Structures are given as C-alpha cells and as structure tokens.
Amino acid sequence: MPLSAFDFGKKEKLRVVLVGTGVRGSSFWGKRLVSTYPDILEFVGLCDSNPGRLKYAQEYMGVTCMLYSDFDQMIRENKPDLVLVATKDSTHHEFIIKGLDQGIDVLTEKPLTTDEKKCQEIIDAERRSGKKLIIGFNYRWSPYNTKIKELLAEGSIGKLVSVDFHWYLNTYHGASYFRRWHGQKEYGGTLWVHKATHHFDLLNWWIDSDPFEVFAYGDLDFYGSKGPFRGDNCRICQHKEKCDFFWDITKDERMMDLYVKNEHHDHYIRDNCLFRKEINIYDKMSAQVKYRNNVSLNYSLTTYSPFEGWKVTFNGTKGRIDAWMDIPFIDDLNVDQAELHAQEMDQSGRVNTQNNPIILHNLWKKYERIEVKIERSGHGGGDKRLQEKIFLDPGMPDPLGRAAGLRDGVMSILIGIAARNSIESGEKVRIASLTDMEPRVKRI
C-alpha cells in the first residue's frame, strides 16, 4: 500500500486537511472528495495564503471546517490522518516535508517538486518519517493508457527497443500555462517539470524502467518577449481587439469568484498577458532519454499547436504499437478546442464514452486495429479511478502497478529537471547525478 493511513476498516472517518485551494485543490481534491466519499472522510482544515480564495473554497466545497493561513497551526490543532498538497509547485516540498515529519501520510498533486535539491529533501523526509507519500498521477488510470500497458506487458511486440512520444498543447490550453504562474521557472520549474511530469510518468510506467540519461533542447520562440505586443492583463488590454489570444475571464463565473475577486489579497492575476517579459520558460521542447533497460525515447512538447492531442509509437523486436488521442487529421475530428479541454477537466461525474483505436502491427503480418472504449471526462476517466483506488478500495488488485509512490514521482520529475539542466549546460545529464535514488533497470 502506498499510504498506510488508508485503512477504512477503522470505525472513524479519515481526517483530511488540504493546503492550496486553487482550481485543482478546491475541485478534484476538494469538492469531488466531499461529494463522492462523505462516509469515509472529512475535511478538518483548509489552508491557503490568500484568505479570499480560502473562504471561497470552503463555500464551493460545502465544508464547515476551520480555515488557516498557518499550515503548522492547522496540523497542530487538527491532528489529521492525511495531508493533501495542491499549492504552487515550488512550495510542494515545504508541506510534504512538514506533513511527513509530523508523522502524517501525504498525498501531493503532481509534480512532486521543481528541482533536485528539493527532491532530495523529500526523499530524506520519507525515509526518516516512516510514513508514505503518494503522487496524484491520473493518466495511468485511464482505460486507453491501461490497454497500452497491457499490450506491452504481455509482450505483444516482443522486447521493447525504442519509443517516440509527442504531445501537442493547443492555443487554448497551452496558452493558459503562460498566463499563470507556470510561465515563470521559479514557480513551476518550466513545463519540463509541471506538464511533462505527466508524460514522463506514463513513459516510465509503460517502458517499465527508470531513466538513465537525458539530452535536451528547448527555447522560447512564441510567447513572452517574442510576442508582437503586450499589456497588463486581458481585461484592460489596449490590444484586445487585435489579439488572437484575448481571453475574457469575466465570462467565467468560477474564475471571477476564485481569482479576480481576491486579487487584492496577493496581486495574483489569472488573466495575465501571454507576452509579458517575465515569462522565462520554454515553449518548445525536445529530448532524448536513455533508460536503464536500454530503451531509447524521443520526446517533444509543443505549446502552440492548432489542436490538443498526442501520439506515441513503441518499436519492439516483433513489431510496433501506434496509439494517439485527438489528432484531427487521423480521427477526422472537427471539435471546439476549448470545449475539448473542458470535457477533459470535467469533474461532474458525467461519462461521455467513445471508441479510440490502438494499432498493433507485428512483423510480416497485417496490422490489427484494437478498439478501446475511452471516457472524455476527468482526464480520460483516470481521475475517478485514481480516487477509487486511494479512498474506496485501497486493497484492490493492481497487477499493472498503477498506484504511484515516491520513486515514481522522483523519476518523473528528474527527467524534466535533467532536460532543463541539459539545455542550460549543453551536456548530457545522468539521472543518478541528481539525487541519491539510484535508477533501476526494472520499475518494480
């Protein structure tokens, strides 16, 4: 079990506290838990540095627990069984370490943290605490990604040799990272860490090995100072009539209530200019990763694609697997990109299913088209399955190893950190040089 606190055989409810009440914290780790698992857990404290967002989150989640700006005070007064961490990426380590050192199990939103020093501090904290840390990796739990894992695990293409993986963020979703704090390296560690940790975790899991060495390229070619003009924020920008990226936050009631109405507390602007000069992350990224089992990975991330989707190819000694999601010219799709993202993030419980193929092509044989039923809501159905494993049935069989603990979180971010370091140094970076957690040939 990743988390020893999840023993629902006990009579009382699991006592939970949440630190970080932004969109992800107040919805997926907040309101969804309150509405889905009222019989087995209760929130006994919420913590945030912004008092306005904190109060909004309390009302949005429908809880009556105490509100705190002081994390230590919240822990001291409530003695929780579990700490949920959903703060800014650069502060994850602070609350993870404090929770573990207080003898409490911790569940953190991805990414684990933003650099190798903080990563080592978390590794040390789990070792000395005797408690456990789990990472909220939801993509492993989607039916489509699970089917890919099953095909690889059963040896359908023989010994895996290489992987090509390409992720495309559209001009709606991709742009949103550059509006927010994620656009500054000191807060999100660049998208090599914040976004790509999802992808690298999937790849580590699919490849069934830890990464060994990384070489990468990256640059800022589209957003930030490369933009044609800039303003203070979209609401008051003098260029809104001619800017293709103008976003009217006033039409989004939740964003207005959660962020705009509380700007005066901490001056965090949610509809910031995509072309502000403070942006210092990469908007195009590519890397080569060598794994301990000698599999080679070619990876890229594009942040201003006309469509949102991804494709992956696995090459083996007996054939190949091709898989993809939402590639318009492959699937003959003509959908609104903003609506597509809204469906993925939907936590309402509505299930919108359809079939999506995986192509299995063995040597000297005709290819086989395997139809997989996928879900649109909640990150491809991964969100609800992740929470069911954690909170509803922690003892359920998990032969594919989808539950993610500390090693998974570490190895996923270390690829991104190594890629970032490689760009800055122009050299290959070995994963083992970043922390004292030695990469394994096999994951488990």
Buried (B, 14 or more C-beta within 10 A) or exposed (E): BBBEBBEBEEEEBBBBBBBBBBBBBBBBBBBBBBEBBEEBBBBBBBBBBBBBBBBBBBEBBEBEBBBBEEBEEBBEBBEBBBBBBBBBBBBBBBBBBBBBEBEBBBBBBBBBBBBBEBBBBBBBBBEEBEBBBBBBBBBBBBBBBBBBBEBBEEEBBBEBBBBBBBBBBBBBBBBBBBBBBBBBBBBBBBBBBBBBBBBBBBBBBBBBBBBBBBBBBBEBEBBBEEBEEBBEBBBEBEBBEEBEBBBEBEEBEEBBBBBBEBBEBEEBBBBBBBBBEEBEBBBBBBBBBBBBBEBBBBBBBBBBBEBBBBBBBBBBEBBBBBBBBBBBEEBEEEEEBBEBBBBBBBBEEEEEEEEBBBBBBBEEEEEEEBEBEBBBBBBBBBBBBBBBBBBBEBEEEEEBBBBBBBBBBBBBBBBBBBBBBBBEEEEBBBBBEBBEBEBBEEBE
